[in-house]
């Protein structure tokens, strides 16, 4: 069963729950375009999350969900709000949702934790979740070490629950690849940054569109908190200081509030422009519908081409 059939949506595509970006309005736009929109709780408190859920409800009749960052100080309240507001789909990150799973399942919710390794994926299966999102290091924001190409089949081979692929997916060829690796659908984020509906600053969108194939880098590898962002002045200085052995307090001067500077102020020099390695594939600002329609159209076209190759006609 494909993800769209599981969730009652048109396309097997989830929008990543990007902190400070994935508002209720943006999630509704994705859901209205045929994907599954997610409200990103990162950077929100409980009251803000409730407000964004209600905004999303007012703008779409299609399924939507919430991404819950489990390190948020308001996690307990937020977990309960999801039940009270009738949210039916939740993805989680930055921890284990185990303590909330019974309550969420009783409320009829589908639960998809983001995982970056086989051991964590198996642990989540034992918790009783609905499926996992296997996110490779190609993705934007906080990243693990394994690539999507290696991570997804390893997890799919070990789990009995559905696996959703994330990281390095922006077109139909990559969607087809995800299915071939054992996924039931995909989660995308970077491909949706350069959309008319995305609420980030125009400078941020233009930085994504103008980025080259090697346009991203990872800060925090040495300190153990790797984050993939677009290369800019802040990233270069952070990495220089990190390699020189700078202390955590010094490095935090560069990262505290840096995502908000990028998203709301359009500071492309000192802001944290989180984006994945697929930026080199993004060349224009389109509508969310154009992005999703295009991915699925290219998927069908690529599949047809493969079926016509000699590989399918060998004796």
C-alpha positions as CSV (number, residue, x, y, z in Angstrom):
1,X,0.0,0.0,0.0
2,X,1.4,3.4,-1.0
3,X,1.5,6.3,1.5
4,X,-1.3,8.2,-0.3
5,X,-3.7,5.3,0.2
6,X,-2.7,5.0,3.8
7,X,-3.3,8.7,4.6
8,X,-6.2,9.5,2.2
9,X,-4.2,12.0,0.1
10,X,-3.6,12.3,-3.6
11,X,0.1,12.0,-3.8
12,X,2.5,9.8,-1.6
13,X,4.3,12.9,-0.4
14,X,4.7,14.5,3.0
15,X,5.9,18.0,3.5
16,X,8.7,18.2,6.1
17,X,7.8,19.9,9.4
18,X,10.4,22.6,9.1
19,X,10.8,24.8,12.2
20,X,9.8,28.4,11.8
21,X,8.6,27.7,8.3
22,X,5.8,25.0,8.4
23,X,2.9,27.2,9.5
24,X,-0.7,26.2,9.5
25,X,-1.3,28.2,6.4
26,X,1.6,26.6,4.5
27,X,0.6,23.1,5.7
28,X,-2.9,23.8,4.3
29,X,-1.5,24.8,1.0
30,X,0.4,21.5,0.7
31,X,-2.6,19.5,1.7
32,X,-4.8,21.4,-0.8
33,X,-2.2,20.6,-3.5
34,X,-2.5,16.9,-2.9
35,X,0.3,16.2,-0.4
36,X,0.2,15.9,3.4
37,X,0.9,19.3,4.9
38,X,2.6,19.3,8.3
39,X,2.7,22.1,10.9
40,X,6.2,22.3,12.4
41,X,6.1,22.8,16.1
42,X,9.8,23.7,16.4
43,X,10.0,27.2,17.7
44,X,6.4,27.2,18.9
45,X,4.9,27.0,22.3
46,X,1.7,25.1,23.1
47,X,-0.6,28.1,22.5
48,X,1.0,28.9,19.2
49,X,0.7,25.3,18.0
50,X,-3.1,25.3,18.9
51,X,-3.6,28.5,17.0
52,X,-1.7,27.1,13.9
53,X,-3.7,23.9,14.0
54,X,-7.0,25.9,13.9
55,X,-5.7,28.1,11.1
56,X,-4.9,24.9,9.1
57,X,-8.3,23.5,9.8
58,X,-9.9,26.7,8.5
59,X,-8.0,26.5,5.2
60,X,-8.3,22.9,4.2
61,X,-10.7,20.0,4.5
62,X,-7.9,17.5,3.5
63,X,-5.8,15.5,5.9
64,X,-2.8,17.3,7.6
65,X,-0.5,16.6,10.4
66,X,1.9,18.0,13.0
67,X,5.6,17.5,13.4
68,X,6.4,17.4,17.2
69,X,9.9,18.2,18.2
70,X,10.2,16.2,21.4
71,X,12.9,18.4,23.0
72,X,10.4,21.3,23.1
73,X,9.8,22.5,26.7
74,X,6.0,22.4,25.9
75,X,6.1,18.8,24.5
76,X,3.7,17.4,27.2
77,X,1.1,20.1,26.5
78,X,1.6,19.8,22.8
79,X,1.1,16.0,22.8
80,X,-2.2,16.5,24.6
81,X,-3.3,19.4,22.2
82,X,-2.9,17.0,19.3
83,X,-5.5,14.8,20.8
84,X,-7.8,17.6,21.9
85,X,-7.7,19.3,18.4
86,X,-8.4,16.0,16.6
87,X,-5.1,15.9,14.7
88,X,-4.9,12.5,13.0
89,X,-1.2,12.3,11.9
90,X,1.9,13.2,13.8
91,X,5.6,12.9,12.9
92,X,8.2,13.3,15.6
93,X,11.9,14.2,15.9
94,X,14.6,14.8,18.5
95,X,13.7,11.9,20.8
96,X,11.4,8.9,21.3
97,X,7.6,9.4,21.3
98,X,7.2,6.2,23.2
99,X,5.4,7.7,26.2
100,X,2.8,9.4,24.0
101,X,2.1,6.5,21.6
102,X,-0.6,4.8,23.7
103,X,-2.6,8.1,24.1
104,X,-2.2,8.9,20.4
105,X,-3.2,5.5,19.2
106,X,-6.2,5.5,21.5
107,X,-7.2,8.8,19.7
108,X,-6.9,7.1,16.3
109,X,-3.7,8.9,15.3
110,X,-1.1,7.7,12.9
111,X,2.5,8.1,14.2
112,X,5.6,8.4,12.1
113,X,8.9,9.1,14.0
114,X,11.9,10.4,11.9
115,X,14.9,8.0,12.3
116,X,18.4,8.0,11.0
117,X,19.5,4.4,11.8
118,X,18.3,0.9,11.9
119,X,18.5,0.4,15.7
120,X,16.2,3.4,16.3
121,X,13.8,2.4,13.6
122,X,13.4,-1.1,15.2
123,X,12.9,0.5,18.6
124,X,10.2,2.7,17.2
125,X,8.5,-0.4,15.7
126,X,8.5,-2.0,19.2
127,X,6.8,1.1,20.5
128,X,3.9,0.5,18.2
129,X,4.2,3.4,15.8
130,X,2.5,3.4,12.4
131,X,5.6,3.7,10.3
132,X,9.0,5.5,10.3
133,X,10.5,8.3,8.2
134,X,14.0,7.2,7.2
135,X,15.9,10.5,6.7
136,X,19.3,10.4,5.0
137,X,22.2,12.9,5.4
138,X,21.3,14.7,2.2
139,X,18.4,16.4,3.9
140,X,18.5,20.0,5.2
141,X,18.7,20.9,8.9
142,X,19.8,18.3,11.5
143,X,21.3,15.3,9.8
144,X,22.7,11.9,10.5
145,X,25.6,10.1,8.7
146,X,23.9,7.6,6.4
147,X,22.7,8.4,2.9
148,X,19.1,7.8,1.9
149,X,20.3,5.3,-0.7
150,X,21.8,3.1,2.0
151,X,19.5,3.9,4.9
152,X,16.1,3.2,3.4
153,X,16.7,-0.4,2.2
154,X,18.4,-1.4,5.4
155,X,15.4,-0.2,7.4
156,X,12.9,-1.5,5.0
157,X,14.5,-5.0,5.2
158,X,14.3,-5.1,9.0
159,X,10.9,-3.5,9.6
160,X,7.4,-4.8,9.1
161,X,5.8,-1.4,9.3
162,X,5.9,1.2,6.4
163,X,9.0,3.2,5.7
164,X,8.9,6.7,4.2
165,X,12.1,8.0,2.6
166,X,13.4,11.5,3.2
167,X,16.5,13.4,2.2
168,X,17.7,14.1,-1.3
169,X,14.3,13.9,-2.9
170,X,13.0,16.7,-5.2
171,X,11.8,15.1,-8.5
172,X,10.1,12.1,-9.9
173,X,13.2,10.1,-10.5
174,X,14.0,10.2,-6.8
175,X,10.5,9.3,-5.9
176,X,10.8,6.2,-8.1
177,X,14.1,5.4,-6.5
178,X,12.5,5.6,-3.1
179,X,9.9,3.1,-4.1
180,X,12.6,0.8,-5.5
181,X,14.4,1.0,-2.1
182,X,11.4,-0.2,-0.2
183,X,9.7,3.0,0.8
184,X,5.9,3.6,0.5
185,X,6.3,7.3,0.0
186,X,8.5,10.3,0.6
187,X,9.0,13.4,2.7
188,X,10.3,16.5,1.0
189,X,11.3,19.9,2.4
190,X,13.9,21.7,0.3
191,X,11.9,21.4,-2.9
192,X,9.1,23.3,-1.2
193,X,11.2,26.2,0.1
194,X,11.2,27.8,-3.4
195,X,7.4,28.0,-3.6
196,X,5.1,31.0,-3.7
197,X,3.3,29.8,-0.7
198,X,6.3,29.1,1.5
199,X,6.5,31.9,4.2
200,X,10.3,32.3,4.2
201,X,11.8,35.6,3.2
202,X,12.3,36.2,-0.5
203,X,16.1,36.4,0.0
204,X,16.0,32.9,1.4
205,X,14.1,31.6,-1.6
206,X,16.5,33.3,-4.0
207,X,19.4,31.8,-2.2
208,X,17.9,28.3,-2.7
209,X,17.2,29.0,-6.4
210,X,20.7,30.3,-7.0
211,X,22.6,27.6,-5.1
212,X,24.8,25.3,-7.1
213,X,25.2,21.5,-6.8
214,X,27.8,21.9,-4.0
215,X,25.9,24.7,-2.4
216,X,25.4,23.2,1.1
217,X,27.7,22.4,3.9
218,X,27.4,20.8,7.4
219,X,28.2,22.7,10.5
220,X,28.6,21.1,13.9
221,X,30.1,17.8,12.8
222,X,32.9,18.0,15.3
223,X,30.7,19.1,18.2
224,X,28.2,16.3,17.4
225,X,25.2,18.5,16.3
226,X,25.5,18.4,12.5
227,X,23.2,20.7,10.6
228,X,23.1,21.0,6.8
229,X,22.7,24.6,5.5
230,X,23.6,26.7,2.5
231,X,27.2,27.9,2.3
232,X,27.4,31.5,3.5
233,X,29.6,33.8,5.7
234,X,28.1,32.4,8.9
235,X,28.7,28.8,7.9
236,X,32.3,29.4,6.8
237,X,33.1,31.2,10.0
238,X,31.4,28.6,12.2
239,X,33.4,25.7,10.6
240,X,36.7,27.7,10.8
241,X,36.2,28.2,14.6
242,X,35.0,24.7,15.1
243,X,38.1,23.3,13.5
244,X,40.2,25.6,15.6
245,X,38.7,24.1,18.7
246,X,36.3,26.9,19.8
247,X,34.2,26.2,22.8
248,X,30.4,25.6,22.6
249,X,29.6,29.0,24.0
250,X,31.6,30.8,21.3
251,X,30.0,28.7,18.5
252,X,26.5,29.4,19.9
253,X,27.0,33.1,19.2
254,X,26.7,32.2,15.5
255,X,23.7,29.8,15.7
256,X,21.4,31.3,18.3
257,X,18.5,32.8,16.5
258,X,20.2,32.2,13.1
259,X,17.3,30.3,11.6
260,X,14.9,33.1,12.5
261,X,17.2,35.6,11.0
262,X,17.2,33.7,7.7
263,X,13.4,33.0,7.7
264,X,12.0,36.3,8.8
265,X,14.8,38.9,8.1
266,X,16.2,37.4,5.0
267,X,19.8,37.6,6.3
268,X,21.6,35.4,3.9
269,X,25.0,36.3,5.3
270,X,24.6,35.5,9.0
271,X,21.4,33.5,8.9
272,X,21.1,29.7,9.0
273,X,19.7,28.9,5.6
274,X,18.7,25.3,6.2
275,X,18.5,23.3,2.9
276,X,19.3,19.9,1.5
277,X,21.7,18.8,-1.2
278,X,18.9,18.9,-3.8
279,X,19.2,22.7,-4.0
280,X,21.2,22.3,-7.2
281,X,18.0,20.9,-8.8
282,X,15.8,23.9,-7.9
283,X,16.0,26.7,-10.5
284,X,12.7,28.7,-10.1
285,X,10.0,29.6,-7.7
286,X,6.8,27.7,-8.4
287,X,3.5,27.0,-6.7
288,X,3.3,24.1,-4.3
289,X,0.8,22.4,-6.7
290,X,3.3,22.8,-9.6
291,X,6.0,21.1,-7.5
292,X,3.9,18.2,-6.4
293,X,2.3,17.7,-9.8
294,X,5.7,17.9,-11.5
295,X,7.2,15.3,-9.2
296,X,4.5,12.8,-9.8
297,X,4.3,13.4,-13.5
298,X,8.0,12.8,-13.8
299,X,7.7,9.7,-11.7
300,X,5.2,8.3,-14.2
301,X,7.3,9.3,-17.2
302,X,10.5,7.8,-15.8
303,X,8.7,4.5,-14.9
304,X,7.4,4.3,-18.5
305,X,10.9,4.8,-19.9
306,X,12.3,2.1,-17.7
307,X,9.6,-0.3,-18.7
308,X,10.6,0.2,-22.3
309,X,14.3,-0.5,-21.8
310,X,15.9,-3.9,-22.8
311,X,16.0,-4.8,-19.1
312,X,12.3,-5.7,-19.2
313,X,12.6,-7.6,-22.5
314,X,15.5,-10.0,-21.8
315,X,14.8,-13.6,-22.4
